[in-house]
Structures are given as structure tokens and as C-alpha cells.
Amino acid sequence: MLFISGGPAFAAQGTAITFPRGEFILRRELEREMARRATLLVARAWRGRFETDGETALVTGEQISSRVVAPAHLEPIAAIERERRSSGPFPARLDMDGRIVGEATGSAAGKAEAVKAAMAVLERAGHTLGQLHESKAYLDRLASSADAMTRKIPADLFFPVVGEASERRTLTLPGGEEGQVSVFLKASAGPGGLLDTFERRIATRVRDDARLARESWSLRLE
């Protein structure tokens, strides 16, 4: 079953963007539901700036804060995350459309295309289990793929294609069972096309077990 929303809400390609002067604060929250309904939340913030050379822009920044919330039995993982300094999306080279060029991944065409690409990755992850009949292993594989996708930086992060899209599918599991996968993306922009908010959610369910990977970005000028 397929549900896609968006279309008219997407920003038109070729819309003029403006690289701002001064500094900005970029924030990211990543929340992952893990085994036994445990939730790990990692929130970071970076101070950044744009430097233009007439044809492209270099975005540089450094981490200024981090916060990790986790249950007691995940404290070893939480401690590692607290001590780790993340470079986030920095440094990043942007083309004149505001898209990250290089290793960043994401859709420059629109959110619907990004949702479809994510769904394809999840379906492939499930199929790699072959004839394995253990549903928990199937869910673990889907959840791991969802985590990997939320760790990738969208190519249009700083100047997003505005809009939202979602898709939900029922997948056939080994042994004749069924699982559900849903992906949701939403982005908004401020003056000059600069990022306001970006949200990405990937939910997987097998039997009564469910996992959610949620990521959100926001940017504010100083």
C-alpha cells in the first residue's frame, strides 16, 4: 500500500538562494528505538559560517554542545556519545543551487524521490535474510538499515527542497508473516531558501515489535 503526499508543496527547481553572512547555529536530534523498547536520544549543535568564492560556497563549523539521553542499561553507549565530538556535515562544499557536492547523499529533486530511495534500501535489507524465519532478526536488519540512512547527510540539507512526502508498505516476511515499513520526510525553508527545519522518520514493525528512527535538523542565524 502506497501513500505519497507533496507535489505542489515542493520548491521549484532553480529558485534563487542566498548564502547568508555571519554565523549560524545548526542543531540535530537523532532518536533511535532499540531492543527492549529502549530509546537513545543524541542532540548536538554546531556553530557554522558560509564562505563564498563566486561559484561555490564552503560551509565550515565546529561542535559547541552535545546531549545524550538513554536508560541506565545503555549508559556505556551514552558515555561514548557524550565524549565523541562529531564534525556533522562540516566542512561541506555547496554548488550554486545550495546542494552539497561530494560524498553527501540525498535527493536534490524532491522529498518523494528520497522516500522511494529509502524504501528501496529497506526492502533490500529484508530480502538479504533469505529464508530466515526469525522475525526479530528481520526487524533488527530493517532497524539497522534505518539507522544507517539517518546517519547520511541529505544533499539539500542547507537549502532544502521544501515539502513533505511519506510512504507506507507491507512487506512479506520469510515464513509467510508480514511486516510494515513507513518513511516520512518534511522540510521547510526561510528567507533565501536557507534551512528552517528538516525531519526524517523511518518506522519498522514486525508482529508486536516496533522500532523508530527519527532525525531532525534546524538552523538559526545569529
For each residue, the residues with C-beta under 8 A, 3 or more apart:
1: 168 169 170
2: 167 168 169
3: 166 167 168
4: 112 115 165 166 167
5: 164 165 166
6: 9 10 110 111 112 163 164 165
7: 10 112 163
8:
9: 6 162 163 164
10: 6 7 110 111 112 161 162 163
11: 15 160 161 162 163 189 193
12: 15
13: 97 109 161
14: 97
15: 11 12 193
16: 193
17: 96 97 98 159 192 193 194
18: 191 192 193 194
19: 50 52 57 94 98 192
20: 24 50 192 194 221
21: 50
22: 49 221 222
23: 47 48 49 221 222
24: 20 47 48 49 219 220 221 222
25: 45 46 47 48 64 219 220 222
26: 45 46 47 48 61 88 89 195 217 218 219
27: 43 44 45 46 217 218 219 220
28: 43 44 45 88 215 216 217
29: 41 42 43 214 215 216
30: 41 42 43 150 151 213 214 215
31: 39 40 41 42 212 213 214 215
32: 39 40 147 150 211 212 213 214
33: 37 38 39 143 210 211 212 213
34: 38 39 40 74 143 211
35: 38 140
36:
37: 33
38: 33 34 35 70 71 73 74
39: 31 32 33 34 69 70 71
40: 31 32 34 68 69 70 74 77 78 81
41: 29 30 31 67 68 69 70
42: 29 30 31 66 67 68 81
43: 27 28 29 30 66 67 68
44: 27 28 63 65 66 67 86 88
45: 25 26 27 28 63 64 65 66
46: 25 26 27 61 62 63 64 88 90
47: 23 24 25 26 61 62 64 222
48: 23 24 25 26 59 60 61 62 90
49: 22 23 24 59 60 61
50: 19 20 21 57 58 59 94
51: 57 58 59 60
52: 19 56 57 58
53: 56 57 58
54:
55: 96
56: 52 53 93 94 95 96 101
57: 19 50 51 52 53 93 94
58: 50 51 52 53 91 92 93 94
59: 48 49 50 51 89 90 91 92 93 94 158
60: 48 49 51 90 91
61: 26 46 47 48 49 88 89 90 91
62: 46 47 48 90
63: 44 45 46 66 85 86 87 88
64: 25 45 46 47
65: 44 45
66: 42 43 44 45 63 81 82 84 85 86
67: 41 42 43 44
68: 40 41 42 43 78 81 82
69: 39 40 41 78
70: 38 39 40 41 74 75 77 78
71: 38 39 74 75
72: 75
73: 38
74: 34 38 40 70 71 77 78
75: 70 71 72 78 79
76: 79 80
77: 40 70 74 80 81
78: 40 68 69 70 74 75 81 82
79: 75 76 82 83
80: 76 77 83 84
81: 40 42 66 68 77 78 84
82: 66 68 78 79
83: 79 80
84: 66 80 81
85: 63 66
86: 44 63 66
87: 63 90
88: 26 28 44 46 61 63 153
89: 26 59 61 92 100 104 153 157 158
90: 46 48 59 60 61 62 87
91: 58 59 60 61
92: 58 59 89 100 102 104 153 158
93: 56 57 58 59 100 101 102
94: 19 50 56 57 58 59 98 99 100 101 158 159
95: 56 98 99 101
96: 17 55 56
97: 13 14 17 108 159
98: 17 19 94 95 156 158 159 193
99: 94 95 108 155 156 159
100: 89 92 93 94 104 106 153 155 156 157 158
101: 56 93 94 95 104
102: 92 93
103:
104: 89 92 100 101 152 153 154 155 157
105: 152 153 154 155
106: 100 114 152 153 154 155 156 157
107: 110 111 113 114 117 154 155 156 161
108: 97 99 155 156 161
109: 13 113 161
110: 6 10 107 113 114 161 163 165
111: 6 10 107 114 115 161 163 164 165 185 186 187
112: 4 6 7 10 115 116 163 165
113: 107 109 110 116 117
114: 106 107 110 111 117 118 154 165 185
115: 4 111 112 118 119 165 166 167 183 184 185
116: 112 113 119 120 167
117: 107 113 114 120 121
118: 114 115 121 122 149 183 202
119: 115 116 122 123 167 169 181 183
120: 116 117 123 124
121: 117 118 124 125 145 149
122: 118 119 125 126 142 145 146 171 181 183 202 204
123: 119 120 126 127 169 171 181
124: 120 121 127 128
125: 121 122 128 141 142 144 145
126: 122 123 129 138 141 142 171 173 179
127: 123 124 130
128: 124 125 141
129: 126 132 137 138 141 174
130: 127 174
131: 174
132: 129 137 138 174
133: 174 175
134: 137 138
135: 138 139 173 175 177 179 206 207 209
136: 139 140 206 209
137: 129 132 134 140 141
138: 126 129 132 134 135 141 142 173 174 179 206
139: 135 136 142 143 179 204 205 206 209 211
140: 35 136 137 143 144
141: 125 126 128 129 137 138 144 145
142: 122 125 126 138 139 145 146 179 181 204 206 211
143: 33 34 139 140 146 147 204 211 213
144: 125 140 141 147 148
145: 121 122 125 141 142 148 149
146: 122 142 143 149 150 202 204 211 213
147: 32 143 144 150 151 213
148: 144 145 151 152
149: 118 121 145 146 152 200 202 213
150: 30 32 146 147 200 202 213 214 215
151: 30 147 148
152: 104 105 106 148 149
153: 88 89 92 100 104 105 106 157
154: 104 105 106 107 114 157 160 198 200
155: 99 100 104 105 106 107 108
156: 98 99 100 106 107 108 159 160 161 187
157: 89 100 104 106 153 154 160 195 198 217
158: 59 89 92 94 98 100 194 195 219
159: 17 94 97 98 99 156 189 193 194 195
160: 11 154 156 157 187 188 189 195 198
161: 10 11 13 107 108 109 110 111 156 187
162: 9 10 11 187 188 189
163: 6 7 9 10 11 110 111 112 186 187
164: 5 6 9 111 184 185 186 187
165: 4 5 6 110 111 112 114 115 184 185 186
166: 3 4 5 115 182 183 184 185
167: 2 3 4 115 116 119 182 183
168: 1 2 3 180 181 182 183
169: 1 2 119 123 180 181 182
170: 1 178 179 180
171: 122 123 126 178 179 180 181
172: 176 177 178
173: 126 135 138 176 177 178 179 206
174: 129 130 131 132 133 138 177
175: 133 135
176: 172 173
177: 135 172 173 174 206 207
178: 170 171 172 173
179: 126 135 138 139 142 170 171 173 204 205 206
180: 168 169 170 171 203 204 205
181: 119 122 123 142 168 169 171 202 203 204 205
182: 166 167 168 169 201 202 203
183: 115 118 119 122 166 167 168 200 201 202 203
184: 115 164 165 166 199 200 201 202
185: 111 114 115 164 165 166 198 199 200 201
186: 111 163 164 165 197 198 199
187: 111 156 160 161 162 163 164 195 197 198 199
188: 160 162 196 197 198
189: 11 159 160 162 193 194 195 196
190: 193 194 195 196
191: 18 194
192: 17 18 19 20
193: 11 15 16 17 18 98 159 189 190
194: 17 18 20 158 159 189 190 191 219 221
195: 26 157 158 159 160 187 189 190 198 217 218 219
196: 188 189 190 218 219
197: 186 187 188 216 217 218
198: 154 157 160 185 186 187 188 195 216 217 218
199: 184 185 186 187 214 215 216 217
200: 149 150 154 183 184 185 214 215 216
201: 182 183 184 185 212 213 214 215
202: 118 122 146 149 150 181 182 183 184 212 213 214
203: 180 181 182 183 210 211 212 213
204: 122 139 142 143 146 179 180 181 210 211 212
205: 139 179 180 181 209 210 211
206: 135 136 138 139 142 173 177 179 209
207: 135 177
208:
209: 135 136 139 205 206
210: 33 203 204 205
211: 32 33 34 139 142 143 146 203 204 205
212: 31 32 33 201 202 203 204
213: 30 31 32 33 143 146 147 149 150 201 202 203
214: 29 30 31 32 150 199 200 201 202
215: 28 29 30 31 150 199 200 201
216: 28 29 197 198 199 200
217: 26 27 28 157 195 197 198 199
218: 26 27 195 196 197 198
219: 24 25 26 27 158 194 195 196
220: 24 25 27
221: 20 22 23 24 194
222: 22 23 24 25 47
